[in-house]
Each structure stands twice: as structure tokens, then as C-alpha cells.
Amino acid sequence: MLRLTARRVLKRLGRRGTALIILGSAKVCFGLGYALTPAPNPLGLGLLTRFADIRCWSSVWIICGAVTFGCAWLRVGRDWLGFFAALVPPFVWGGAFLWGAVTGEYPRGLALAAWYAIGHVGLILWAASVPEYSVPHPARREQRR
């Protein structure tokens, strides 16, 4: 019974929805980590903490994660907001680390900015471009017969 339910849920979500569920859950967990046990002065995030407390910035991860998770249940074509919301936190965090590296406040920031750009933004952009179903081109199917 549980296996049948899991199959139905995965079929309903599809590839893109599954990616959004994973991304959204991870973003909420990451944000909760900063919200529940904030570091007094997180390294490399000085640009952000000048304007607001790290708990405030953690809410960006939590809210965007919840939107991403929620958009997983929408049809293909309407799930774009989930992928957009998934991009916001890594852009913000990566930009702050890049700024820290450029100003010399946090030299390691360049590596972290690159990690956010490749590991998060790149993966999200790839997942957003994945078609829901791979169906052979109609002309190719007719040639096989």
C-alpha cells in the first residue's frame, strides 16, 4: 500500500517536481540551521549582516524553500516560480561571499561564491531545463516501423 502511494506521488511529481521537492526541502533545512543556531558573526557574510541580522537572512532560505517545495505540485510550465525561488538564496549568499573576497574581508569567499554558482545555480538551471518526459521524435518513431 505504501509503495503504491509512493509511486503515485512520484508519478504526479515527475522529474521536475521531484527536483523541486529536494531543492525546497534542502533550502528550508539550511535556513532553519541559521535561524535556530545563528553564529554571532558569520564569516564572509558581512555584506548581508550590515543590513540585517543573520536570522532575517535565514528567512530568505526558508521562504524561498517553501515556495520551491510548493511549486513542485504544479504542472510543468507553471512550476517556473519554484525554480526562480530556488535561485534567489544562492545568488544572495554567493554575491555576499564574492563581495567579501573582492574587498579582502573574506579571501576564501571566491571559492564559496564559485561553489554557490556552480553547485547551486548551475544545478537549478539544469533541472529547470530538463524535459518532463523524453519522447522520441515522431519522425524517428515512424522510421523504426
Contacts in CASP RR format, 6 or more apart in sequence:
PFRMAT RR
TARGET T0000
AUTHOR 0000-0000-0000
METHOD contacts of the structure
MODEL  1
MLRLTARRVLKRLGRRGTALIILGSAKVCFGLGYALTPAPNPLGLGLLTR
FADIRCWSSVWIICGAVTFGCAWLRVGRDWLGFFAALVPPFVWGGAFLWG
AVTGEYPRGLALAAWYAIGHVGLILWAASVPEYSVPHPARREQRR
10 18 0 8 1.000
12 73 0 8 1.000
13 20 0 8 1.000
13 21 0 8 1.000
13 72 0 8 1.000
13 73 0 8 1.000
14 132 0 8 1.000
15 130 0 8 1.000
15 131 0 8 1.000
15 132 0 8 1.000
16 72 0 8 1.000
16 76 0 8 1.000
16 79 0 8 1.000
16 127 0 8 1.000
16 128 0 8 1.000
16 130 0 8 1.000
16 132 0 8 1.000
17 72 0 8 1.000
17 73 0 8 1.000
17 79 0 8 1.000
18 72 0 8 1.000
19 72 0 8 1.000
19 127 0 8 1.000
19 130 0 8 1.000
20 68 0 8 1.000
20 69 0 8 1.000
20 70 0 8 1.000
20 71 0 8 1.000
20 72 0 8 1.000
20 79 0 8 1.000
20 82 0 8 1.000
20 83 0 8 1.000
20 86 0 8 1.000
20 127 0 8 1.000
21 69 0 8 1.000
21 72 0 8 1.000
23 65 0 8 1.000
23 68 0 8 1.000
23 86 0 8 1.000
23 124 0 8 1.000
23 127 0 8 1.000
24 64 0 8 1.000
24 65 0 8 1.000
24 66 0 8 1.000
24 68 0 8 1.000
24 69 0 8 1.000
24 72 0 8 1.000
24 86 0 8 1.000
25 65 0 8 1.000
25 69 0 8 1.000
27 61 0 8 1.000
27 62 0 8 1.000
27 64 0 8 1.000
27 65 0 8 1.000
27 68 0 8 1.000
27 86 0 8 1.000
27 89 0 8 1.000
28 61 0 8 1.000
28 62 0 8 1.000
28 65 0 8 1.000
28 66 0 8 1.000
28 69 0 8 1.000
30 61 0 8 1.000
30 89 0 8 1.000
31 58 0 8 1.000
31 59 0 8 1.000
31 61 0 8 1.000
31 62 0 8 1.000
32 58 0 8 1.000
32 62 0 8 1.000
33 58 0 8 1.000
34 42 0 8 1.000
34 54 0 8 1.000
34 55 0 8 1.000
34 57 0 8 1.000
34 58 0 8 1.000
34 61 0 8 1.000
35 55 0 8 1.000
35 58 0 8 1.000
35 59 0 8 1.000
35 62 0 8 1.000
38 53 0 8 1.000
38 54 0 8 1.000
38 55 0 8 1.000
38 58 0 8 1.000
39 54 0 8 1.000
41 49 0 8 1.000
42 49 0 8 1.000
42 54 0 8 1.000
43 106 0 8 1.000
43 108 0 8 1.000
44 96 0 8 1.000
44 97 0 8 1.000
44 100 0 8 1.000
44 105 0 8 1.000
44 106 0 8 1.000
44 108 0 8 1.000
44 109 0 8 1.000
44 112 0 8 1.000
45 54 0 8 1.000
45 57 0 8 1.000
45 93 0 8 1.000
45 96 0 8 1.000
45 97 0 8 1.000
46 96 0 8 1.000
46 100 0 8 1.000
46 105 0 8 1.000
46 106 0 8 1.000
47 95 0 8 1.000
47 96 0 8 1.000
47 99 0 8 1.000
47 100 0 8 1.000
48 54 0 8 1.000
48 57 0 8 1.000
48 92 0 8 1.000
48 93 0 8 1.000
48 96 0 8 1.000
49 57 0 8 1.000
57 92 0 8 1.000
60 88 0 8 1.000
60 89 0 8 1.000
60 92 0 8 1.000
61 89 0 8 1.000
64 85 0 8 1.000
64 86 0 8 1.000
64 88 0 8 1.000
64 89 0 8 1.000
65 85 0 8 1.000
65 86 0 8 1.000
65 89 0 8 1.000
67 81 0 8 1.000
67 82 0 8 1.000
67 85 0 8 1.000
68 82 0 8 1.000
68 83 0 8 1.000
68 85 0 8 1.000
68 86 0 8 1.000
70 82 0 8 1.000
71 78 0 8 1.000
71 79 0 8 1.000
71 80 0 8 1.000
71 81 0 8 1.000
71 82 0 8 1.000
71 83 0 8 1.000
71 85 0 8 1.000
72 79 0 8 1.000
72 82 0 8 1.000
76 132 0 8 1.000
80 128 0 8 1.000
83 124 0 8 1.000
83 125 0 8 1.000
83 127 0 8 1.000
83 128 0 8 1.000
86 124 0 8 1.000
87 121 0 8 1.000
87 124 0 8 1.000
87 125 0 8 1.000
90 116 0 8 1.000
90 117 0 8 1.000
90 119 0 8 1.000
90 120 0 8 1.000
90 121 0 8 1.000
90 124 0 8 1.000
91 116 0 8 1.000
91 121 0 8 1.000
93 116 0 8 1.000
94 112 0 8 1.000
94 113 0 8 1.000
94 116 0 8 1.000
94 117 0 8 1.000
95 113 0 8 1.000
95 116 0 8 1.000
97 106 0 8 1.000
97 109 0 8 1.000
97 110 0 8 1.000
97 112 0 8 1.000
97 113 0 8 1.000
97 116 0 8 1.000
98 109 0 8 1.000
98 110 0 8 1.000
98 113 0 8 1.000
99 105 0 8 1.000
100 106 0 8 1.000
100 109 0 8 1.000
101 107 0 8 1.000
101 108 0 8 1.000
101 109 0 8 1.000
101 110 0 8 1.000
101 113 0 8 1.000
END
